[in-house]
Amino acid sequence: MRNSKMCPKCGGEDIRRINGDADHISTANVIVLGAFKRVYVPRYLCISCGFMEEWIEEDDLKHFKTFPKVK
């Protein structure tokens, strides 16, 4: 939905971004990586059917390089 601007479930095009940042505490979506490091994860919501996706911003992907790979 982030890239296509279309819902993969219903084909709807009324997509909203819900920021995951600290300025919106009630909607904050956070991954805590340490005492002082957090990654805020935005969500994309289809208003037509309610389907939601979460995406890590490209600039934040580097923080996950040291995580173990899925086997």
N, C-alpha and C positions, 0 to 999 in steps of 0.2 A: 504494500500500500504506500510505503514511503516513496518508492520510486515510480510506481505505475499510476499512482493517484486513483486506483481502483481497487475495490474490495475483492479478494480472491474467492470469497464465499458466495456473495450475492451479486457481484458486478456493480454495486453501488459506487457512485462517484462523489458522495458527500462525506469526505474524509476529514477528520479533525486531528490536529497534533496536540497532545497533552504534554506539556513540558515536564521533565522530571526534576527540575531544578529546585534549589532551596528557597527561592522566592515564593514558591507555591507549596508551602509545607503540607497543606491538606492533600495535594496530589503528588507529593515527592515520591519518586521511585529511585531508590538509591542502592548501589552496591558499595559496601564498605571494604576498602582494601587495606586499611591500616588506621592508626590513630588519627592521622591528619589527611588521609587521601580517600576521597569518595568519587564515584562515577555516577552521575545522574543520568538516568535512562528515560528518554522520551517514549511515549506511546502514541500509536496511531489508531484512531477509533472510527469505525464505519457507523455513521448515524442511521443508515438504513436498517442494518441487522444487528448491530452491537458487537460485531467481531472486532478484536483488538490485537495489535502486534506491538512488540517492544523491539527497539533497535539500539545497539551501542553505537554512539557516534564514531566516525572514522578516526578522529583524533584520539579517542580513548581506547581504541583496540590495543595499542602498544602495552597498556597496563596488564593485559591478560596473557601475554606471550609466555610468561613463566608458569602459568597454570598447567597441570598435567593434562595430557591429551586423553581423549576417550578411546578406550581399547575395544 
